[in-house]
Amino acid sequence: MKRLIEKIQDKLQDVLLPLASKLNSEPHLSALKNGMTITIPLMIIGGFAMLLAVPPVPAGTTNSILLAWLNFSATYKSPLMALYNLSIGAISVYVVFGVSGALAVEYKLNKMTTSIIALFLFWLTAAEPFGLEGIGQVSSMTFLGAQGMFYAIIVSFITCEVIKFFMLKNIKIKCRIKFPQMLLHLLRH
């Protein structure tokens, strides 16, 4: 029986190892893996913030530790939820930045420029602006959390592919006024 299991393991290893190696060398999957790793600390922070803000305390408990936790969460719920909203609640923002940056490295593109463009395009298309009386224009956070994560990955991939295409075809956006000349012009007037 033991010999049979070893044979099956060897056969699976012979088949799955080359497949795993091939998948790992695919740039999009590699970028997805590497880009998503930057979100791990944010998910841990957001998870702890949520756990502290909304403790699992049953109604009518007399446990002093749970009651102290409940009092702590009542006092600090607002900043803890803000921490949650800025981490897990906006996870797609970090995903688009991380995945596009990782794919830019794979393609030998400028990581920061590519990530900022991808983030801009994601924010432009996913965070619908609306007006609040007395405040002005604000962005909706509906698709900045987990709901928009798949879309963030798609935007990252498309942005990198378009920038790579532009680089290969030597398509550039040029500005006629150079920044120092523009600055001098503004300072004179």
Number of C-alpha atoms within 10 A of each C-alpha: 6 6 8 9 10 11 12 11 12 12 11 11 13 11 11 12 11 11 11 11 10 10 13 14 11 11 16 19 14 17 26 21 15 16 21 19 14 15 18 12 11 20 16 14 17 23 16 15 22 20 15 19 23 17 16 11 13 10 6 7 9 10 10 9 9 15 16 11 17 18 13 15 21 14 12 12 18 12 13 21 20 14 20 24 18 17 23 24 22 21 26 27 26 23 28 34 26 27 31 35 27 27 27 26 17 16 16 10 17 12 19 14 14 23 24 15 19 28 24 15 17 25 21 12 13 20 17 14 15 10 10 9 6 6 7 9 12 12 14 13 17 14 22 26 20 17 15 22 19 13 19 30 25 16 21 31 20 14 23 26 16 11 20 17 12 13 12 9 9 9 10 9 7 7 7 7 9 9 10 9 10 11 11 10 10 9 8 6 5
